[in-house]
């Protein structure tokens, strides 16, 4: 047994405190990326001995070990039969509900050999993870490979369609291998009727949720999880029907056109249109008016030579970027739903950090009107599509651009450190700057970060000035105050620092750019007029 493997096993036996130390020091486990075959086998033997019940420190430790091992196995042509047996033994012992089980599956999908994927398929069919988000991690390595042994995965993997936690993932993989030309026909081509029945059941479930949503908060939360799962499967089936190209699916797809869920409605219409169905094509034209659907509708309309039927106002650059931000905001990783209002407030070409060529930038204001009140802000589409969970509408346009430039820019000499990471000399500098800020009339400044910007150091502190909440950013020369705004979602120290750094980036990249200079001049004119 190697010394570095022995250190891992000893750490597990020594308990949670030692495991926390190993995880906090990234280099302590980095050797796994270059582990030798005997060390890989040793790690797998260790995993086989891990009990089903684990503590949070043990979970974090296993998460680190398994992720590093999955990266290592990408370079391994195949695992020995004994090693595959150990992964299977550990997975079945841990159980489908285990918090780390999906990462054992990821070891198999990362290896990608026939034997590994045969075992992967068997375990997914017989004992799939119960958490769909966790299961997705196990499938991701398969979607990164350009050449999969599809005959090993399909049709056997389709038997897992009866498990809702993995059904959408299985179909997404089948759709992927079809779209990439890895198979002569869609793996589920002979299952159109079965997919249709599943689709009808999902649409009925979603329709009931729309017409009779649970009234109790706890019931609503559980139902929403089930709806998200059902929607994911229904979307994957729409894509599958379009790829299979069987007219028999048209009747089932039409049932989704009555739902309120715009994305599912759009995907059903797209599938119908690709099948040549006139009702689907008409619905597609109507959906171009919905910003959240617009980007995909226009792409499909172009594929089907239907752009002439889409109203011109939905094909303008402004309409497209409004649709792009609406679609981004509706992602589950963002707000999870499209905004109620969305409109462009500015558009110009700017030099942008990280790009050699000037970029076309669009600022899009949006709003969500909820029972608890309205949330509004501004997002950007261009060099990046992004928005923050704070209200930027009180900022002048140059500062909104600056906020996104400061957020996106990356450079090894530009970084931030929070107080618990400060060294003694940094703590001393921060204290000195904090005293100066307080002496300048800022009320009870609370340090949030130190910002390091090409050798310059700034203190970022939450504070108040003249009764107004905001952020003070102090370097060795000056202090700049950024108001938080009057919104219920105020600008915090981090967003204020994005603006501060972004101002410097954009000034450097746009010194001689008329559009940038004129923007400042027009705002100055507005302020004088007021």
N, C-alpha and C positions, 0 to 999 in steps of 0.2 A: 504494500500500500504506500502510495507516495505521501510525502510530508504535507503537501498542500491539500490533498484529499483527506488526510487524517485530521487536519485542522478543522475542516468542515464538519466531519463526523463528531469530533470532540466538542465543537461549538454547540451542536444540537443537544448533546448530553449534558453540557454545562448549564443550559437553561436560557430563558428569555433574554436576560441582560446581555449575555455573550452574543446571542443572535442579533440583537439590536445594534451592537457594536459592529458586527460583521457587515450588516446591511448599510450602516451609516458611512462606512469606509468603502467606497466603490471598488477600490483596487484590491480589496481583500478577496473578492470572488472573480475578478476579471480573468484569472488563469483558466477558468472553465472554457473560455473562447478558444483556447489552444489545447484543451485536454486531450491526452493520449487515449487510445482505445481501452486500455485497462482502467484508466480513471473514469471514462464514460461508463464502463460496466460497474465500477464501484459506486458511482452516483446512482445508477439505476437500482442496484441492490439496496442502497440506502432508502430510496423512494419506496421500494417494496415494503420496507419495515415501518414506514410512517403510519401512525394510527389514523382512523377516520376523523376523530375529534382533535382539533389543533387550536392553539392560542393565536391571538393576533400577531405577536412577534414571530411565531412559527409560520404563520401565513405569509407575512412580508418576506421572511427568509426564503421560503419555498418559491414565492413568486420570482424573486431575484435569481435563484438557482435554476429554475425551470426555464425562464426566459433566456438566460445565457446559454443553457444547454441546447435549447431550440435553435439558437443562432449557430452554435457549433455544429449541430447535426445537418445544417444545410450543406456542409462540405463533405458529409459522409455519404458514400454511395449506397450503403445498406448497413443495417444492423444485424448482428448475429441473432440466430433464432432464440438463444437463451435471453438476450437482451430484450427482444420483442416480448418474450414470455413474461419478463419482469415488469414491463410497462403494462401489459394486460392484467397481470396479477394485482399490481398496485391500483389500477383504475377500477377494477371490479371490487377490490377491498374497500377503497375509499367511498365508492357509491356515487350515483348520478347527481346527488345533491351536494357533493363535496365542493368547497369553495375553490379548490385548486385542480379539480379533475379535468377541466377543459384544457389545462396546460399540458397534461399528459397526452391528450389527443393531439395537441399542437406539436409534440415531439415527433409523432408519427407523420403528420402532414408536412412538417418541415423537412424530414428525411426524403419523402416523396418517392420511395422505391415501391416496386410492386408489392413486396411482402408487407411493408409498413402501411401502405394504403389499403391493402386487403384487410389488415387488422383494424385500421381506422374505420373502414366501412362497417365491419362486423360490430364494433363497439357502438357506433352511432345508431345502427339499426336496433341493436339489442338493449342498449343502456345509454340513451342519449342524455346529455346534460339537461337539467330542468330549467336552467336560466338561459334564455335566448341570447342575451348580450354576451354572456361568457362563452357560449357555444360559438359565436361568431369569431372569436379569437382563434379557435381551433381550425376554422375554415379559411381564414385569411391567407395562410401560406399557399394554399391551393390556387388562389386567385392571382398569385404573383408568378406562377410558373407558365412558361410558354408552351411546354410540351408535357402533358399529363398522360399517364397510362389509363385512358378513359374506360377501357374495357374492364379494368380492375374496379373502378368506382361504380360504373353503371352496367346494367340496370339495378344491381343489388342495392345501391344507396337509395333508390327511389322507394324502397320499402319503409324508409324512415319518414315518409310523408304523413304517416299516421300520427307522428309525434309533433304537435304544434310548435314545440320549442325549437325544432330544427327544420321544419318543413320549408320555410322561406329560404334558408341557407342552402338546402339541397337543390331547390329549384333555381336559385341564383347561380349555383355552380353549374347546373345543367344548361342554363341559358348562356353562361360564360363560355363553356366549351363549344357550344353551338355557334355563338357569335365569332369565336376565334378560329372556326373552321377545323377544330380538333376531331369532330365527328361528322359523318356523312349526313345524319339527320338528328334532330333533337332526341335526346334519350327518352323523353316522355311522349314521343309521337304516338305510341299505341295506347296511351292512357288519357286521351282527350275526354272521354266520358267520365272517368273517375275524377279528373281535375275539374270538370264542369260541375259535378255534384259537390265537390269540396268548395268550389267558388260560390255556388248558390247558398250553401250553408253559411259561409263567411259574410256574404252580402246581407243575408237575413239577420244575422247577429248584429252587424253594423247598423242596419236600418232600425232595429229595435232600440239600440243605444241612442240613436238620434231622436227618435220619437218618444222614448220613455227612459231618459237618463235616471240613474239612481239618485235619490234625494239625500241620503245620508252620506256624509263626507267619506267615511271609511269604505262604504260600498262603491262610491264613485271612483275612489283611488284604485281599488281592485279592478273595477270594470274598465278603467282607462288603460291599465296594463294589458288586459285581455284584448281591448280594441286595437292597441298598438300592434300586438302580435298578429291579430287577424288581418289588419290592414297590410302588414308586411307580406304576409302569405298571399293575399289577394293581388297585391301589386306584382309579385313574382309570377303569379299565374297569368296575369295580363300579358306580361312580357313573353312568357312561354307560349301562349296562344298565338301571339304575333309571329314568333319564330317558327312554330309548327306549321302555321298557315292552313289549318283545317277549318272550313266554313262551318262545321258543326258547332264551333265554339261561339258563334255570333249571338245566338239566343241567350246564352249565359251571360255574355259580356254586356248585353243591353240592360240587364237588370241593375248593373252598377251605375248606369247613367242617371238614375233617379236619386242617388245619394247626395248628401250635402258635401261630403269629403271631396274637395276639388282635385287633389292629386290623383285619387283613385278614379274619379270620374274622367279625368284627363287621360290616364293610362288605359282605361277601358275604351275610350273614344279612339285613342291612337291605335290600339290593337284592332278595333273594328275597321278603322280607315285602312290599315295595312292589309286587312282581309278583303278590301274593296267594298265594304258596306257603306251605303250612302248615308244612313243615319249617323254612323260614326264620323263621316267626313263633315256633315253639317254641325255636329256637336263640336268638332275640332275648331271650326271657324268661329263658333260662339265663344269657345274657351280662350281664344286669343285676346279677348277683352279682359280676362283675369290676369293681373300681373304675375301672380305666383305660377301660373301655367304657361305664360307667354313664351319663355325661352324654348321649352321643349316643343311646344306647338309649332313654332316657326321652323325649327329644325326638321320636324316630321313633314310639315307642309311643303318644305323645299324638296325633301326626299320624294314625296308623292306628286310633285309638280302641281301643288295647290296654292302657291303663294298669291296668285292673282285673285283668289277668293277671299284672302285675309284683308280687311280694311287697311288702308294705307297708314292711318294714325297708329295702328298697332305694330307697324314695321319700322317706325322711326328709331333713330339711335336713342333718343330719350325714353321711348317706350321699352326698348330692349333692356337698358340698364336699370330702369325701374323694376322690370320683371326679374332681372338677375338678382337684385338685392332682396326682393320679396321671396324668391325661391330660397335664397341663402338663409334668410331669417326663419323660414318655415322648417328648416332642418331640425331633427330631434336634438342635435348638439347645440342648437341656438335656442330660439323661442318655441320651436315645435309647432308653430302655426303662422299663417301669413298675416301681415299687418292689415289693419282696416283702412289705413290711408297710406299712400306712398306717392311722392312726387319729387322730381329733380329740382334742386335749388341753385346748383351751379355746375358748370362744366368748363374745363380749360386744360391746355397742354402745359405740363410742368416737368422740370428736371426733378428726378426722384431718386432718393438714395437706394443703391443696389442695382440701378439700371443705367446703362451707357446712353441709351436713347431716351429722349423726352417721352413722357407717358400721358395719355389722355385720361384725365381724372374727372369723375362725376360724383358730386355730393347729392345724396338722396335723403330727404327728410321723410320720416314715417311715424305712424302712431298706432298704438293698440288701445282700444277703448274697452276697459274691463269693468266688472261690477265694483271693484275696489278703487277705481279711478283710471285715469289715462296715463300711459307711459309713452313718451315721445323722445326721439333722438334723431341723429343724423348718421348715416352710414356712407361708405365710399365704395365705388366700383371703378376699377381701372387697374393700377399696378397690383392691387389686392382688393378682395371683397371682404369688408370688415365693418363691424359696429361694436360699440361698448354698451354695457348694461348701465350706463349713466346717461343723463340728459345733456347733450352737447348744444342744444338749440340756443342757449344764451351766449355762446361764443361767436365772435366775428369769424367770417369765412376763412381768413388766413390761418386762424388758430385751429379751426376744425381740420383743415388740411394738415397742419403741423402735428396735431394729435395722432393722426394715422401714420405720418412719416416717422415720428418719434417712436411709435410702437413697432413699426416694421423694420426699421434700420437695424442692422447687425454689424458689429465690429468688435474684435477682441479687446480693443481699448475703450469700449463703451459698455458699462455694466452698472448694476446697482447692488448694494448690500444692505440688508436689514440689520437693525441694532444688535441682534443676537449673534451676528457674524462679524462684528467689528473687532479688530485687533486693538491693542492698547493705544497706539498712536492715532488710529482712526477715531477711537472714542474721545481722545483728547481734543482732536480737531473739531469733532462734532460738538463737544461741550463749549468750545470757544465760539463757534459759529452760532450756537443756540443762545449763548449769553448776548451776543451782538444783536441777534434778531429780537430778543426780548427788550433790549435797550432802545430799539428803534420804534417801540410802541406796539409791537405785536403781542396779543394776549395769550398767555400760557402756551407757548409753542410746544408741540409734542413731536419729537423726532420720528419720522417714518422710514427714511432710507438715507444712505449716502449715495450720490450718483457720481460715477467716474466717467469723464468725458474727455478723451484724448489728453490726459494729464491734468485736467482741471477737476477739482472736487467740489461738489455742491451738497449742501444739507437740504433735505426735503422734509418739511415739518407742517403738520396740521395746526392751524391757528385761527385767530380771529383778528380782524382789523376794523376799527370803527363799528364794532358790533356785527360785522359781516363774517361768516365762516368762509374759510378758504385754505389755501396752501401757500406757505412762504418758501421760496427756493433761494438759498443764499450761497454765493461763492465768496472768494476772498475779497471781492471788490464791492459787489452790490447785492441787494435783496429784491426779488421780484415777487409780487403777490398775485395769485390767481384765485378769483372768487369761486366759491363752490356753486353759486347759482341758487335760485329760489325753488328749484324743483324738489320733489320728493325723492328724486334719484340724483343727488348732487355729484359734482365732479370731485373725486378724491385725490389724494396726494400722487398716486401713480399716474392717473390720467393727466394731472397738472404737469407732471414731469415729462410725460410724452409731448405735451404742447411745448414745454420749455426747450427740450432737446430738438424737437421737430422744427421749431423756428430757426434754429441754427443750421440744420441740414438744408432746409428749403431756401434760406437766404444764400447759402453757399452754392446751391445748385441752380439758382435762378437770378443771379445778380443782374444779368443783362436780358432777362426775358420780359418783354413788355406786358404779357398777360399777368405776370405776378406783380409787377410794379403797379399796373393800372388797378389791380384788385385792391391794393392798399390805398391808392389814391381815391378810389370810389367810396371806400368805407370812410375815409377821412372827410370827404364831402358830405356824406350822409350825417356824420356826427356834427359837423358845423351847422347843417340845416336844422338839426334837432335843437 
